[in-house]
Amino acid sequence: MLTLPAVTTDNLGIYFVVVANNFGSVTSSLAELTVFMPPQYFLGNGTNSSNGNQLTMQLSGTPNYPYILLWATNLTPPINWRPVATNLADGNWSFTITNPPAAPAGYYRMVRQ
């Protein structure tokens, strides 16, 4: 058994076990340990075009993690957040909605998937 009390990216790699005694030895199959860091929160802003038909979101997030843009008509519980788009961040996340949902008003939020 291998116990790692605090896993970091320094621990990633290929592991195997060799067991030996007076009669010989045997080597286990290879096991690859991949370490994924939890996605970070993001920083960003959104801008709306003057005619209201376009919304652009620009954010900084953890590379290769999916972020979901959600939309709701109001913020009164229960809030019905609806997904608009899911994109992977490459460090920066940018998305333009050219046809925002039809409603008199709306609220957007980003969440990590």
N, CA, C and O atoms as a GROMACS GRO file, in nm:
protein
  452
    1MET      N    1   0.084  -0.116   0.000
    1MET     CA    2   0.000   0.000   0.000
    1MET      C    3   0.090   0.124   0.000
    1MET      O    4   0.190   0.130   0.072
    2LEU      N    5   0.052   0.221  -0.081
    2LEU     CA    6   0.123   0.348  -0.086
    2LEU      C    7   0.028   0.454  -0.032
    2LEU      O    8  -0.085   0.467  -0.079
    3THR      N    9   0.073   0.528   0.067
    3THR     CA   10  -0.007   0.636   0.125
    3THR      C   11   0.065   0.767   0.102
    3THR      O   12   0.181   0.783   0.138
    4LEU      N   13  -0.007   0.861   0.042
    4LEU     CA   14   0.047   0.996   0.019
    4LEU      C   15  -0.041   1.092   0.098
    4LEU      O   16  -0.156   1.116   0.060
    5PRO      N   17   0.009   1.149   0.207
    5PRO     CA   18  -0.075   1.233   0.292
    5PRO      C   19  -0.119   1.363   0.227
    5PRO      O   20  -0.229   1.411   0.255
    6ALA      N   21  -0.038   1.420   0.141
    6ALA     CA   22  -0.074   1.545   0.073
    6ALA      C   23  -0.024   1.535  -0.070
    6ALA      O   24   0.094   1.557  -0.098
    7VAL      N   25  -0.114   1.502  -0.160
    7VAL     CA   26  -0.077   1.482  -0.299
    7VAL      C   27  -0.058   1.616  -0.369
    7VAL      O   28  -0.141   1.706  -0.356
    8THR      N   29   0.052   1.628  -0.441
    8THR     CA   30   0.079   1.746  -0.523
    8THR      C   31   0.120   1.700  -0.661
    8THR      O   32   0.131   1.580  -0.686
    9THR      N   33   0.143   1.793  -0.750
    9THR     CA   34   0.186   1.757  -0.885
    9THR      C   35   0.325   1.693  -0.884
    9THR      O   36   0.363   1.628  -0.981
   10ASP      N   37   0.401   1.709  -0.776
   10ASP     CA   38   0.530   1.642  -0.764
   10ASP      C   39   0.516   1.490  -0.754
   10ASP      O   40   0.611   1.416  -0.780
   11ASN      N   41   0.396   1.443  -0.716
   11ASN     CA   42   0.372   1.299  -0.699
   11ASN      C   43   0.326   1.229  -0.826
   11ASN      O   44   0.319   1.106  -0.828
   12LEU      N   45   0.296   1.303  -0.932
   12LEU     CA   46   0.246   1.237  -1.052
   12LEU      C   47   0.355   1.154  -1.117
   12LEU      O   48   0.473   1.186  -1.106
   13GLY      N   49   0.314   1.047  -1.184
   13GLY     CA   50   0.411   0.961  -1.251
   13GLY      C   51   0.363   0.818  -1.259
   13GLY      O   52   0.246   0.788  -1.232
   14ILE      N   53   0.453   0.729  -1.296
   14ILE     CA   54   0.425   0.586  -1.309
   14ILE      C   55   0.479   0.515  -1.185
   14ILE      O   56   0.595   0.534  -1.147
   15TYR      N   57   0.395   0.435  -1.122
   15TYR     CA   58   0.434   0.362  -1.002
   15TYR      C   59   0.424   0.212  -1.028
   15TYR      O   60   0.342   0.167  -1.107
   16PHE      N   61   0.509   0.136  -0.959
   16PHE     CA   62   0.500  -0.010  -0.961
   16PHE      C   63   0.559  -0.063  -0.831
   16PHE      O   64   0.628   0.010  -0.760
   17VAL      N   65   0.530  -0.188  -0.801
   17VAL     CA   66   0.577  -0.251  -0.678
   17VAL      C   67   0.656  -0.376  -0.715
   17VAL      O   68   0.616  -0.453  -0.802
   18VAL      N   69   0.770  -0.394  -0.648
   18VAL     CA   70   0.849  -0.516  -0.662
   18VAL      C   71   0.848  -0.586  -0.527
   18VAL      O   72   0.889  -0.530  -0.426
   19VAL      N   73   0.802  -0.711  -0.527
   19VAL     CA   74   0.800  -0.792  -0.406
   19VAL      C   75   0.901  -0.904  -0.425
   19VAL      O   76   0.897  -0.976  -0.525
   20ALA      N   77   0.992  -0.920  -0.328
   20ALA     CA   78   1.097  -1.021  -0.341
   20ALA      C   79   1.112  -1.099  -0.212
   20ALA      O   80   1.088  -1.048  -0.102
   21ASN      N   81   1.152  -1.225  -0.227
   21ASN     CA   82   1.188  -1.308  -0.113
   21ASN      C   83   1.298  -1.404  -0.159
   21ASN      O   84   1.355  -1.385  -0.266
   22ASN      N   85   1.328  -1.506  -0.080
   22ASN     CA   86   1.436  -1.601  -0.114
   22ASN      C   87   1.410  -1.681  -0.241
   22ASN      O   88   1.503  -1.736  -0.298
   23PHE      N   89   1.284  -1.687  -0.286
   23PHE     CA   90   1.250  -1.769  -0.402
   23PHE      C   91   1.241  -1.689  -0.530
   23PHE      O   92   1.220  -1.746  -0.637
   24GLY      N   93   1.257  -1.559  -0.524
   24GLY     CA   94   1.250  -1.477  -0.645
   24GLY      C   95   1.178  -1.346  -0.620
   24GLY      O   96   1.164  -1.302  -0.506
   25SER      N   97   1.131  -1.286  -0.728
   25SER     CA   98   1.061  -1.158  -0.717
   25SER      C   99   0.951  -1.150  -0.823
   25SER      O  100   0.952  -1.224  -0.922
   26VAL      N  101   0.860  -1.063  -0.799
   26VAL     CA  102   0.753  -1.036  -0.894
   26VAL      C  103   0.730  -0.884  -0.896
   26VAL      O  104   0.738  -0.817  -0.793
   27THR      N  105   0.703  -0.833  -1.016
   27THR     CA  106   0.679  -0.690  -1.034
   27THR      C  107   0.532  -0.669  -1.073
   27THR      O  108   0.480  -0.739  -1.159
   28SER      N  109   0.469  -0.574  -1.010
   28SER     CA  110   0.328  -0.544  -1.037
   28SER      C  111   0.311  -0.479  -1.173
   28SER      O  112   0.409  -0.442  -1.239
   29SER      N  113   0.188  -0.465  -1.213
   29SER     CA  114   0.155  -0.386  -1.332
   29SER      C  115   0.187  -0.239  -1.303
   29SER      O  116   0.196  -0.198  -1.187
   30LEU      N  117   0.203  -0.162  -1.408
   30LEU     CA  118   0.227  -0.019  -1.392
   30LEU      C  119   0.096   0.052  -1.359
   30LEU      O  120  -0.010   0.019  -1.412
   31ALA      N  121   0.106   0.149  -1.271
   31ALA     CA  122  -0.010   0.232  -1.236
   31ALA      C  123   0.031   0.377  -1.249
   31ALA      O  124   0.129   0.421  -1.189
   32GLU      N  125  -0.046   0.451  -1.327
   32GLU     CA  126  -0.014   0.593  -1.347
   32GLU      C  127  -0.096   0.679  -1.252
   32GLU      O  128  -0.217   0.664  -1.241
   33LEU      N  129  -0.027   0.769  -1.182
   33LEU     CA  130  -0.093   0.862  -1.092
   33LEU      C  131  -0.097   0.998  -1.162
   33LEU      O  132   0.006   1.056  -1.195
   34THR      N  133  -0.219   1.046  -1.182
   34THR     CA  134  -0.240   1.178  -1.241
   34THR      C  135  -0.296   1.267  -1.132
   34THR      O  136  -0.387   1.227  -1.059
   35VAL      N  137  -0.243   1.386  -1.120
   35VAL     CA  138  -0.289   1.479  -1.017
   35VAL      C  139  -0.356   1.598  -1.085
   35VAL      O  140  -0.293   1.670  -1.162
   36PHE      N  141  -0.483   1.616  -1.054
   36PHE     CA  142  -0.556   1.731  -1.105
   36PHE      C  143  -0.574   1.829  -0.991
   36PHE      O  144  -0.623   1.793  -0.884
   37MET      N  145  -0.535   1.951  -1.013
   37MET     CA  146  -0.556   2.054  -0.913
   37MET      C  147  -0.700   2.102  -0.926
   37MET      O  148  -0.751   2.111  -1.038
   38PRO      N  149  -0.765   2.133  -0.816
   38PRO     CA  150  -0.903   2.181  -0.827
   38PRO      C  151  -0.908   2.312  -0.904
   38PRO      O  152  -0.816   2.394  -0.895
   39PRO      N  153  -1.015   2.332  -0.979
   39PRO     CA  154  -1.024   2.456  -1.054
   39PRO      C  155  -1.030   2.576  -0.961
   39PRO      O  156  -1.089   2.571  -0.853
   40GLN      N  157  -0.968   2.683  -1.005
   40GLN     CA  158  -0.969   2.806  -0.926
   40GLN      C  159  -1.092   2.886  -0.963
   40GLN      O  160  -1.154   2.866  -1.067
   41TYR      N  161  -1.127   2.977  -0.875
   41TYR     CA  162  -1.232   3.071  -0.911
   41TYR      C  163  -1.176   3.163  -1.017
   41TYR      O  164  -1.054   3.170  -1.035
   42PHE      N  165  -1.260   3.231  -1.084
   42PHE     CA  166  -1.216   3.311  -1.196
   42PHE      C  167  -1.244   3.458  -1.170
   42PHE      O  168  -1.324   3.495  -1.085
   43LEU      N  169  -1.177   3.540  -1.246
   43LEU     CA  170  -1.196   3.684  -1.243
   43LEU      C  171  -1.241   3.726  -1.381
   43LEU      O  172  -1.194   3.671  -1.481
   44GLY      N  173  -1.330   3.821  -1.390
   44GLY     CA  174  -1.370   3.862  -1.524
   44GLY      C  175  -1.478   3.966  -1.522
   44GLY      O  176  -1.513   4.023  -1.418
   45ASN      N  177  -1.531   3.990  -1.640
   45ASN     CA  178  -1.637   4.089  -1.655
   45ASN      C  179  -1.720   4.054  -1.778
   45ASN      O  180  -1.680   3.972  -1.860
   46GLY      N  181  -1.833   4.118  -1.788
   46GLY     CA  182  -1.919   4.102  -1.904
   46GLY      C  183  -1.958   4.238  -1.956
   46GLY      O  184  -1.969   4.333  -1.879
   47THR      N  185  -1.978   4.246  -2.085
   47THR     CA  186  -2.022   4.371  -2.145
   47THR      C  187  -2.141   4.341  -2.235
   47THR      O  188  -2.151   4.234  -2.293
   48ASN      N  189  -2.230   4.436  -2.244
   48ASN     CA  190  -2.349   4.422  -2.326
   48ASN      C  191  -2.343   4.525  -2.437
   48ASN      O  192  -2.303   4.639  -2.413
   49SER      N  193  -2.382   4.487  -2.558
   49SER     CA  194  -2.381   4.582  -2.668
   49SER      C  195  -2.492   4.685  -2.648
   49SER      O  196  -2.585   4.663  -2.570
   50SER      N  197  -2.482   4.796  -2.719
   50SER     CA  198  -2.577   4.904  -2.702
   50SER      C  199  -2.719   4.865  -2.746
   50SER      O  200  -2.816   4.919  -2.693
   51ASN      N  201  -2.731   4.772  -2.841
   51ASN     CA  202  -2.866   4.734  -2.885
   51ASN      C  203  -2.922   4.616  -2.808
   51ASN      O  204  -3.035   4.574  -2.834
   52GLY      N  205  -2.845   4.559  -2.712
   52GLY     CA  206  -2.893   4.451  -2.629
   52GLY      C  207  -2.894   4.314  -2.694
   52GLY      O  208  -2.944   4.219  -2.634
   53ASN      N  209  -2.840   4.301  -2.815
   53ASN     CA  210  -2.841   4.173  -2.884
   53ASN      C  211  -2.711   4.095  -2.874
   53ASN      O  212  -2.693   3.994  -2.941
   54GLN      N  213  -2.620   4.142  -2.791
   54GLN     CA  214  -2.492   4.072  -2.779
   54GLN      C  215  -2.438   4.089  -2.638
   54GLN      O  216  -2.439   4.199  -2.583
   55LEU      N  217  -2.388   3.979  -2.581
   55LEU     CA  218  -2.326   3.982  -2.450
   55LEU      C  219  -2.192   3.912  -2.462
   55LEU      O  220  -2.185   3.801  -2.514
   56THR      N  221  -2.085   3.976  -2.415
   56THR     CA  222  -1.951   3.917  -2.420
   56THR      C  223  -1.901   3.898  -2.278
   56THR      O  224  -1.904   3.990  -2.197
   57MET      N  225  -1.854   3.775  -2.248
   57MET     CA  226  -1.797   3.743  -2.118
   57MET      C  227  -1.649   3.714  -2.139
   57MET      O  228  -1.613   3.638  -2.229
   58GLN      N  229  -1.564   3.772  -2.056
   58GLN     CA  230  -1.420   3.746  -2.060
   58GLN      C  231  -1.374   3.718  -1.918
   58GLN      O  232  -1.394   3.799  -1.828
   59LEU      N  233  -1.311   3.600  -1.898
   59LEU     CA  234  -1.273   3.558  -1.764
   59LEU      C  235  -1.136   3.493  -1.765
   59LEU      O  236  -1.090   3.447  -1.869
   60SER      N  237  -1.073   3.490  -1.650
   60SER     CA  238  -0.951   3.412  -1.630
   60SER      C  239  -0.988   3.295  -1.542
   60SER      O  240  -1.049   3.313  -1.436
   61GLY      N  241  -0.950   3.174  -1.583
   61GLY     CA  242  -0.982   3.056  -1.505
   61GLY      C  243  -0.871   2.954  -1.513
   61GLY      O  244  -0.767   2.980  -1.574
   62THR      N  245  -0.891   2.840  -1.453
   62THR     CA  246  -0.793   2.733  -1.453
   62THR      C  247  -0.791   2.667  -1.590
   62THR      O  248  -0.896   2.628  -1.640
   63PRO      N  249  -0.673   2.654  -1.653
   63PRO     CA  250  -0.665   2.592  -1.785
   63PRO      C  251  -0.723   2.450  -1.786
   63PRO      O  252  -0.704   2.373  -1.692
   64ASN      N  253  -0.793   2.418  -1.893
   64ASN     CA  254  -0.852   2.286  -1.920
   64ASN      C  255  -0.965   2.246  -1.827
   64ASN      O  256  -1.000   2.128  -1.821
   65TYR      N  257  -1.022   2.339  -1.755
   65TYR     CA  258  -1.140   2.310  -1.674
   65TYR      C  259  -1.262   2.372  -1.741
   65TYR      O  260  -1.255   2.484  -1.791
   66PRO      N  261  -1.373   2.298  -1.742
   66PRO     CA  262  -1.494   2.354  -1.804
   66PRO      C  263  -1.565   2.451  -1.711
   66PRO      O  264  -1.579   2.427  -1.591
   67TYR      N  265  -1.608   2.559  -1.768
   67TYR     CA  266  -1.688   2.659  -1.699
   67TYR      C  267  -1.822   2.670  -1.772
   67TYR      O  268  -1.827   2.664  -1.894
   68ILE      N  269  -1.928   2.686  -1.695
   68ILE     CA  270  -2.061   2.691  -1.753
   68ILE      C  271  -2.120   2.830  -1.730
   68ILE      O  272  -2.119   2.882  -1.619
   69LEU      N  273  -2.170   2.889  -1.837
   69LEU     CA  274  -2.241   3.016  -1.829
   69LEU      C  275  -2.389   2.983  -1.809
   69LEU      O  276  -2.449   2.911  -1.888
   70LEU      N  277  -2.447   3.036  -1.700
   70LEU     CA  278  -2.587   3.011  -1.666
   70LEU      C  279  -2.667   3.140  -1.675
   70LEU      O  280  -2.611   3.249  -1.660
   71TRP      N  281  -2.795   3.128  -1.700
   71TRP     CA  282  -2.884   3.243  -1.712
   71TRP      C  283  -3.012   3.218  -1.635
   71TRP      O  284  -3.062   3.105  -1.635
   72ALA      N  285  -3.066   3.321  -1.570
   72ALA     CA  286  -3.193   3.312  -1.500
   72ALA      C  287  -3.271   3.442  -1.522
   72ALA      O  288  -3.212   3.548  -1.544
   73THR      N  289  -3.403   3.432  -1.514
   73THR     CA  290  -3.486   3.551  -1.534
   73THR      C  291  -3.495   3.637  -1.410
   73THR      O  292  -3.521   3.758  -1.420
   74ASN      N  293  -3.475   3.577  -1.291
   74ASN     CA  294  -3.481   3.656  -1.168
   74ASN      C  295  -3.395   3.589  -1.062
   74ASN      O  296  -3.347   3.478  -1.080
   75LEU      N  297  -3.377   3.658  -0.952
   75LEU     CA  298  -3.295   3.606  -0.842
   75LEU      C  299  -3.379   3.575  -0.718
   75LEU      O  300  -3.327   3.570  -0.606
   76THR      N  301  -3.507   3.555  -0.738
   76THR     CA  302  -3.596   3.520  -0.628
   76THR      C  303  -3.604   3.368  -0.618
   76THR      O  304  -3.638   3.302  -0.716
   77PRO      N  305  -3.572   3.311  -0.499
   77PRO     CA  306  -3.576   3.164  -0.487
   77PRO      C  307  -3.717   3.110  -0.512
   77PRO      O  308  -3.814   3.176  -0.476
   78PRO      N  309  -3.730   2.995  -0.571
   78PRO     CA  310  -3.621   2.912  -0.623
   78PRO      C  311  -3.573   2.966  -0.758
   78PRO      O  312  -3.652   2.995  -0.847
   79ILE      N  313  -3.442   2.979  -0.770
   79ILE     CA  314  -3.382   3.033  -0.893
   79ILE      C  315  -3.364   2.919  -0.992
   79ILE      O  316  -3.308   2.814  -0.960
   80ASN      N  317  -3.411   2.941  -1.112
   80ASN     CA  318  -3.400   2.841  -1.218
   80ASN      C  319  -3.287   2.880  -1.313
   80ASN      O  320  -3.310   2.945  -1.414
   81TRP      N  321  -3.162   2.840  -1.278
   81TRP     CA  322  -3.046   2.870  -1.362
   81TRP      C  323  -3.046   2.776  -1.481
   81TRP      O  324  -3.053   2.654  -1.464
   82ARG      N  325  -3.039   2.831  -1.601
   82ARG     CA  326  -3.037   2.750  -1.723
   82ARG      C  327  -2.901   2.764  -1.792
   82ARG      O  328  -2.850   2.875  -1.805
   83PRO      N  329  -2.843   2.652  -1.836
   83PRO     CA  330  -2.714   2.660  -1.903
   83PRO      C  331  -2.726   2.726  -2.039
   83PRO      O  332  -2.818   2.700  -2.116
   84VAL      N  333  -2.630   2.813  -2.068
   84VAL     CA  334  -2.625   2.881  -2.198
   84VAL      C  335  -2.507   2.826  -2.279
   84VAL      O  336  -2.520   2.802  -2.400
   85ALA      N  337  -2.393   2.804  -2.213
   85ALA     CA  338  -2.273   2.756  -2.283
   85ALA      C  339  -2.177   2.692  -2.184
   85ALA      O  340  -2.173   2.730  -2.067
   86THR      N  341  -2.101   2.595  -2.233
   86THR     CA  342  -1.993   2.533  -2.156
   86THR      C  343  -1.867   2.542  -2.239
   86THR      O  344  -1.864   2.496  -2.353
   87ASN      N  345  -1.762   2.600  -2.183
   87ASN     CA  346  -1.634   2.613  -2.253
   87ASN      C  347  -1.521   2.574  -2.160
   87ASN      O  348  -1.529   2.593  -2.039
   88LEU      N  349  -1.414   2.518  -2.219
   88LEU     CA  350  -1.292   2.492  -2.144
   88LEU      C  351  -1.211   2.620  -2.141
   88LEU      O  352  -1.202   2.692  -2.241
   89ALA      N  353  -1.153   2.649  -2.027
   89ALA     CA  354  -1.066   2.767  -2.018
   89ALA      C  355  -0.925   2.726  -2.058
   89ALA      O  356  -0.879   2.617  -2.025
   90ASP      N  357  -0.857   2.813  -2.129
   90ASP     CA  358  -0.715   2.790  -2.158
   90ASP      C  359  -0.633   2.889  -2.077
   90ASP      O  360  -0.524   2.930  -2.117
   91GLY      N  361  -0.687   2.927  -1.963
   91GLY     CA  362  -0.631   3.034  -1.882
   91GLY      C  363  -0.721   3.155  -1.894
   91GLY      O  364  -0.741   3.230  -1.798
   92ASN      N  365  -0.776   3.173  -2.014
   92ASN     CA  366  -0.873   3.278  -2.040
   92ASN      C  367  -0.996   3.215  -2.101
   92ASN      O  368  -0.986   3.121  -2.180
   93TRP      N  369  -1.111   3.266  -2.065
   93TRP     CA  370  -1.238   3.214  -2.114
   93TRP      C  371  -1.311   3.331  -2.174
   93TRP      O  372  -1.336   3.431  -2.107
   94SER      N  373  -1.346   3.320  -2.299
   94SER     CA  374  -1.417   3.428  -2.366
   94SER      C  375  -1.534   3.369  -2.442
   94SER      O  376  -1.520   3.267  -2.510
   95PHE      N  377  -1.647   3.433  -2.432
   95PHE     CA  378  -1.764   3.382  -2.501
   95PHE      C  379  -1.854   3.500  -2.536
   95PHE      O  380  -1.874   3.590  -2.454
   96THR      N  381  -1.908   3.498  -2.655
   96THR     CA  382  -2.001   3.602  -2.698
   96THR      C  383  -2.134   3.536  -2.731
   96THR      O  384  -2.140   3.442  -2.809
   97ILE      N  385  -2.239   3.587  -2.670
   97ILE     CA  386  -2.374   3.542  -2.701
   97ILE      C  387  -2.433   3.645  -2.796
   97ILE      O  388  -2.455   3.760  -2.758
   98THR      N  389  -2.458   3.603  -2.918
   98THR     CA  390  -2.510   3.698  -3.016
   98THR      C  391  -2.661   3.705  -3.014
   98THR      O  392  -2.721   3.796  -3.073
   99ASN      N  393  -2.724   3.611  -2.947
   99ASN     CA  394  -2.869   3.610  -2.938
   99ASN      C  395  -2.909   3.574  -2.795
   99ASN      O  396  -2.953   3.462  -2.772
  100PRO      N  397  -2.896   3.666  -2.698
  100PRO     CA  398  -2.929   3.633  -2.559
  100PRO      C  399  -3.073   3.584  -2.547
  100PRO      O  400  -3.157   3.617  -2.630
  101PRO      N  401  -3.103   3.506  -2.443
  101PRO     CA  402  -3.240   3.457  -2.425
  101PRO      C  403  -3.340   3.572  -2.423
  101PRO      O  404  -3.314   3.678  -2.366
  102ALA      N  405  -3.454   3.549  -2.487
  102ALA     CA  406  -3.556   3.653  -2.496
  102ALA      C  407  -3.628   3.668  -2.362
  102ALA      O  408  -3.700   3.578  -2.319
  103ALA      N  409  -3.608   3.778  -2.298
  103ALA     CA  410  -3.675   3.811  -2.172
  103ALA      C  411  -3.651   3.958  -2.145
  103ALA      O  412  -3.553   4.014  -2.194
  104PRO      N  413  -3.738   4.021  -2.069
  104PRO     CA  414  -3.718   4.164  -2.041
  104PRO      C  415  -3.591   4.190  -1.960
  104PRO      O  416  -3.531   4.297  -1.973
  105ALA      N  417  -3.549   4.095  -1.878
  105ALA     CA  418  -3.427   4.111  -1.799
  105ALA      C  419  -3.371   3.973  -1.773
  105ALA      O  420  -3.443   3.873  -1.780
  106GLY      N  421  -3.243   3.966  -1.743
  106GLY     CA  422  -3.183   3.838  -1.714
  106GLY      C  423  -3.057   3.855  -1.632
  106GLY      O  424  -2.997   3.962  -1.628
  107TYR      N  425  -3.018   3.747  -1.568
  107TYR     CA  426  -2.899   3.746  -1.485
  107TYR      C  427  -2.810   3.632  -1.532
  107TYR      O  428  -2.858   3.524  -1.566
  108TYR      N  429  -2.680   3.657  -1.533
  108TYR     CA  430  -2.584   3.557  -1.575
  108TYR      C  431  -2.489   3.526  -1.461
  108TYR      O  432  -2.461   3.612  -1.377
  109ARG      N  433  -2.441   3.403  -1.458
  109ARG     CA  434  -2.335   3.367  -1.364
  109ARG      C  435  -2.253   3.256  -1.428
  109ARG      O  436  -2.299   3.183  -1.516
  110MET      N  437  -2.128   3.247  -1.382
  110MET     CA  438  -2.037   3.141  -1.428
  110MET      C  439  -2.012   3.048  -1.312
  110MET      O  440  -1.997   3.093  -1.198
  111VAL      N  441  -2.007   2.918  -1.341
  111VAL     CA  442  -1.974   2.819  -1.240
  111VAL      C  443  -1.873   2.721  -1.297
  111VAL      O  444  -1.866   2.701  -1.418
  112ARG      N  445  -1.796   2.661  -1.208
  112ARG     CA  446  -1.706   2.554  -1.248
  112ARG      C  447  -1.787   2.428  -1.261
  112ARG      O  448  -1.878   2.403  -1.182
  113GLN      N  449  -1.755   2.348  -1.360
  113GLN     CA  450  -1.828   2.223  -1.374
  113GLN      C  451  -1.770   2.119  -1.282
  113GLN      O  452  -1.818   2.006  -1.279
   0.00000   0.00000   0.00000
